[in-house]
Amino acid sequence: MTQGALRPFLITKDEEEGGYRLTVRDTRYNSQGYPIVTSTLRDEIFKTIAAAKEFAQVNYNAKPSEYARK
């Protein structure tokens, strides 16, 4: 019923600060199988995408295929 899994880590460029931000997304499904997504933007600003990925790996046990970039 779902179209595909949403990647739990979103990395976006912060135009104001000049770095990258990490959003952690949690997906759960209601009784009809409809996804409910909760997104939490982390306060940290990372200088590189690699630094944001490393933070997610250390703190959330992120895997390489779990990142999306916007």
MIDOSE-1310 file (N, C-alpha, C; in nm, 2 decimals, decimal comma, always signed):
residues 70
mtqg	+0,08/-0,12/+0,00/+0,00/+0,00/+0,00/+0,09/+0,13/+0,00; +0,21/+0,12/+0,06/+0,29/+0,23/+0,06/+0,38/+0,24/-0,07; +0,42/+0,36/-0,11/+0,49/+0,38/-0,23/+0,64/+0,35/-0,22; +0,69/+0,35/-0,10/+0,83/+0,32/-0,08/+0,87/+0,38/+0,05
alrp	+0,98/+0,33/+0,10/+1,03/+0,37/+0,23/+1,09/+0,51/+0,22; +1,06/+0,59/+0,32/+1,13/+0,73/+0,33/+1,26/+0,71/+0,40; +1,36/+0,77/+0,34/+1,49/+0,76/+0,40/+1,49/+0,84/+0,53; +1,54/+0,78/+0,64/+1,53/+0,84/+0,77/+1,62/+0,96/+0,80
flit	+1,72/+0,99/+0,71/+1,81/+1,10/+0,74/+1,81/+1,19/+0,61; +1,78/+1,32/+0,63/+1,77/+1,41/+0,52/+1,88/+1,52/+0,55; +1,97/+1,54/+0,45/+2,08/+1,64/+0,46/+2,04/+1,75/+0,37; +2,03/+1,87/+0,42/+2,00/+1,99/+0,34/+2,11/+2,10/+0,36
kdee	+2,13/+2,18/+0,26/+2,22/+2,29/+0,26/+2,15/+2,41/+0,33; +2,22/+2,46/+0,43/+2,17/+2,58/+0,50/+2,23/+2,70/+0,44; +2,15/+2,77/+0,36/+2,20/+2,89/+0,29/+2,25/+3,00/+0,38; +2,18/+3,02/+0,49/+2,21/+3,13/+0,58/+2,34/+3,11/+0,65
eggy	+2,37/+2,99/+0,70/+2,49/+2,96/+0,78/+2,60/+2,91/+0,69; +2,57/+2,86/+0,57/+2,68/+2,81/+0,48/+2,72/+2,67/+0,51; +2,65/+2,60/+0,58/+2,68/+2,46/+0,61/+2,57/+2,36/+0,58; +2,57/+2,25/+0,64/+2,46/+2,15/+0,61/+2,39/+2,12/+0,74
rltv	+2,26/+2,08/+0,73/+2,18/+2,05/+0,84/+2,13/+1,91/+0,83; +2,10/+1,84/+0,94/+2,06/+1,70/+0,94/+1,92/+1,70/+1,00; +1,83/+1,64/+0,92/+1,69/+1,61/+0,97/+1,67/+1,46/+0,99; +1,63/+1,43/+1,11/+1,60/+1,29/+1,14/+1,45/+1,26/+1,13
rdtr	+1,41/+1,17/+1,05/+1,27/+1,14/+1,02/+1,24/+1,00/+1,07; +1,13/+0,99/+1,14/+1,07/+0,87/+1,20/+0,94/+0,84/+1,13; +0,93/+0,72/+1,07/+0,81/+0,68/+1,00/+0,74/+0,57/+1,07; +0,61/+0,59/+1,11/+0,53/+0,48/+1,16/+0,41/+0,47/+1,07
ynsq	+0,33/+0,36/+1,09/+0,22/+0,34/+1,00/+0,09/+0,32/+1,09; -0,02/+0,38/+1,05/-0,14/+0,37/+1,12/-0,21/+0,23/+1,09; -0,32/+0,21/+1,14/-0,39/+0,08/+1,12/-0,43/+0,05/+0,98; -0,44/+0,15/+0,89/-0,47/+0,13/+0,75/-0,34/+0,13/+0,67
gypi	-0,23/+0,13/+0,73/-0,10/+0,13/+0,65/-0,06/+0,26/+0,60; -0,12/+0,37/+0,64/-0,08/+0,50/+0,60/+0,04/+0,55/+0,68; +0,14/+0,60/+0,61/+0,26/+0,64/+0,69/+0,24/+0,78/+0,76; +0,29/+0,78/+0,88/+0,29/+0,91/+0,96/+0,44/+0,94/+0,99
vtst	+0,49/+1,05/+0,94/+0,63/+1,09/+0,94/+0,65/+1,20/+1,04; +0,74/+1,18/+1,13/+0,78/+1,29/+1,23/+0,92/+1,33/+1,19; +0,94/+1,46/+1,17/+1,08/+1,51/+1,13/+1,13/+1,60/+1,24; +1,26/+1,58/+1,27/+1,32/+1,66/+1,38/+1,45/+1,72/+1,32
lrde	+1,46/+1,85/+1,31/+1,58/+1,91/+1,25/+1,68/+1,93/+1,37; +1,80/+1,88/+1,35/+1,90/+1,89/+1,45/+1,96/+2,03/+1,46; +2,00/+2,08/+1,57/+2,05/+2,21/+1,59/+2,19/+2,23/+1,53; +2,27/+2,12/+1,52/+2,40/+2,13/+1,47/+2,41/+2,17/+1,33
ifkt	+2,51/+2,25/+1,29/+2,54/+2,29/+1,15/+2,68/+2,22/+1,12; +2,68/+2,14/+1,01/+2,80/+2,07/+0,98/+2,87/+2,14/+0,86; +3,00/+2,14/+0,86/+3,07/+2,20/+0,75/+3,07/+2,12/+0,62; +3,06/+1,99/+0,63/+3,05/+1,91/+0,51/+2,94/+1,80/+0,52
iaaa	+2,90/+1,75/+0,41/+2,80/+1,64/+0,41/+2,86/+1,52/+0,48; +2,99/+1,49/+0,47/+3,05/+1,38/+0,53/+3,04/+1,39/+0,68; +3,06/+1,51/+0,74/+3,05/+1,53/+0,88/+2,91/+1,51/+0,93; +2,81/+1,54/+0,85/+2,67/+1,52/+0,89/+2,64/+1,37/+0,89
kefa	+2,69/+1,30/+0,79/+2,68/+1,15/+0,78/+2,75/+1,08/+0,90; +2,86/+1,13/+0,93/+2,94/+1,07/+1,04/+2,86/+1,09/+1,17; +2,80/+1,21/+1,19/+2,72/+1,23/+1,31/+2,61/+1,13/+1,32; +2,54/+1,11/+1,21/+2,42/+1,02/+1,21/+2,47/+0,88/+1,23
qvny	+2,58/+0,84/+1,18/+2,63/+0,70/+1,20/+2,67/+0,68/+1,35; +2,73/+0,78/+1,41/+2,77/+0,76/+1,55/+2,65/+0,77/+1,64; +2,56/+0,86/+1,62/+2,45/+0,88/+1,71/+2,33/+0,81/+1,69; +2,30/+0,77/+1,56/+2,18/+0,70/+1,52/+2,20/+0,56/+1,45
nakp	+2,33/+0,52/+1,45/+2,36/+0,39/+1,38/+2,31/+0,39/+1,23; +2,32/+0,50/+1,17/+2,28/+0,52/+1,03/+2,36/+0,43/+0,93; +2,30/+0,38/+0,83/+2,36/+0,30/+0,73/+2,38/+0,38/+0,60; +2,47/+0,35/+0,51/+2,49/+0,44/+0,39/+2,37/+0,46/+0,30
seya	+2,28/+0,36/+0,30/+2,16/+0,38/+0,21/+2,05/+0,45/+0,27; +2,07/+0,51/+0,39/+1,96/+0,57/+0,46/+1,96/+0,73/+0,45; +2,03/+0,78/+0,36/+2,04/+0,93/+0,35/+1,97/+0,98/+0,22; +1,91/+1,09/+0,24/+1,85/+1,16/+0,12/+1,92/+1,30/+0,13
rk	+1,92/+1,36/+0,01/+1,98/+1,50/+0,01/+1,89/+1,59/-0,07; +1,88/+1,71/-0,02/+1,79/+1,81/-0,08/+1,87/+1,94/-0,10
